Structures are given as structure tokens and as C-alpha cells.
Amino acid sequence: MALLADRTEDVRSQSEVSSASLVRHTMIQTQRLLLRWVRNPITLLEALIIPCLLLIMLETVVGGQIRKFTGDSALYGSVPMVTITGAVSGAVACGVLLGREREAGLLARFWVLPVHRASGLASRIIAEGCRIFVGTLAIILVGYLLGFRFHQGFLPTLVFLTIPVLFGLAFATVVTSVAVFTAKAALVEGITILTSLMMFFSTGFVPLAAYPHWIQPVVRNQPMSVAVDAMKALALEGPLARPLTLTLTWCLGAIILFAIPATIGYRRASRR
């Protein structure tokens, strides 16, 4: 009886609904996603290469003018903006791949296999966080070569690195909820236009005073601008409480609003 009980307990621990299986399956699927993204040129282009080239272009074209206008290096606005842009652009590319996996039936195959149901979404969250963090480090390295520095100490630097990850995960939640319901063409066209407008009408692109007065309230309070302002304050100086609070509000609001649709849509897409 004792041997039978031990075997029963072992079967339960190896079942696809156990917590041990959740951890194991999540790690396996996270590795699968990271390897696929690394091998996909579109994801690398959107997440790493284009943001780094964008940072170099901004510093070359408008960096001198912004330095004359504000007295500070433009990198303290452009580096945060590009890290945020890289996070959201990579999320769009990953959303396209998710749509392709849905159409190819890969999600449905995982659904009928002895795989923990929650490991699919959990692995995407972890993989997205890894992708965003690596992309942020790459952009900061390019910014460092151009003259960007941290002046506020270790803890503010750590919070600086956390903001793009949180912002990217919030945006990835939105993208996932769209990708599991909508065709990939609409995903790319609609969300890419939105992120481009957010970038060009943010305080990281040019200072707030450079925009017309009638649009300054929109620019000042939109999600990318408050994230850029918070990161600038953490790296250089400036007011921190307001932009950091608004950044957390925007990010947590997006996660709360779109997490349930993303979960329902992922489950429905997996059962097609």
C-alpha cells in the first residue's frame, strides 16, 4: 500500500496539471520562444537593430539642436524613448508570430498534448521580459558609446531598467489580446501606426515646449511621454513622482484591462 501511494503521488507530481509541470513546461516553452525569436530576422530587426539605428540617427540629426535648445544632451530623452519603442515594436513582431502559430495550428497541437494549460501564456510573459531586457541593455550600450550616463546611483538605475520591461509587458498584453482575435495584417497596420504616433508625439522625440500649445497636454500625458520623463529623471534629474505614478497607472491599467481578453482569446485560439 505504501508503494502504491508513493507511485500515485509520483504520477500526480508528473501530471500536466501539477505545479511542477507548470514550471517545467513553462521553461521549455520559454526556451522555444526565445530560440525562435533569435532565429527570426523580423523579430531581431524590430527588437534590436532598428532601435539601435534609430538612436544613432536621432543623435546625429537632432541631437545638436536639442542640446542647444535645452542645454542637456538629447540622449537623456532619446535613449528612454528608443528603449520603449524597441519594447513595443518587438511586441508587435512577436504578436505576428503568435498569429502565425494560431493559423498554423501549433497552439491547438499544444492544447491536445499533455502540457500544462497555463504554460503557454506564462512562457510568453517570461520570454517577452527577457527579450525586452536584452534589447534595453543593447540600446543603453549604444547610448553609452554616444555619451549617455547614469547620474543618480544604483537603485534609480535599476528602476530605469525595469520601466521598459513593465511597459513592454503591458503593451504585449494588448498585442496578445489582439493577435488571438484579429488577422495579422490588421495587427501590424493598426498597432504600428499607433506606436509611431506615440513616438513622434512624445517628450523623448523633442522637448515638450517644441510642440504647439494646443497639443502639449496630450503629448505630456500620453503613456510613452510619462515613461520617458520618469526614465530621464532616474538617469539625470527632474521631477519623478508624477511621471512614475502615471507610468505605473498606464501599465497596470493596460494589464488589468487586457489580461482577461488575452487569456480567453489564447484559450479559444488553442482549441480551434
Salt bridges, closest charged atoms under 4 A:
GLU59 OE2 - ARG67 NH2 3.08
GLU101 OE2 - ARG32 NH1 3.09
GLU101 OE2 - ARG36 NH1 2.59
GLU101 OE1 - ARG124 NH2 2.43
GLU103 OE2 - ARG102 NH2 2.54
GLU103 OE2 - ARG272 NH1 3.74
GLU128 OE1 - ARG131 NH2 2.62
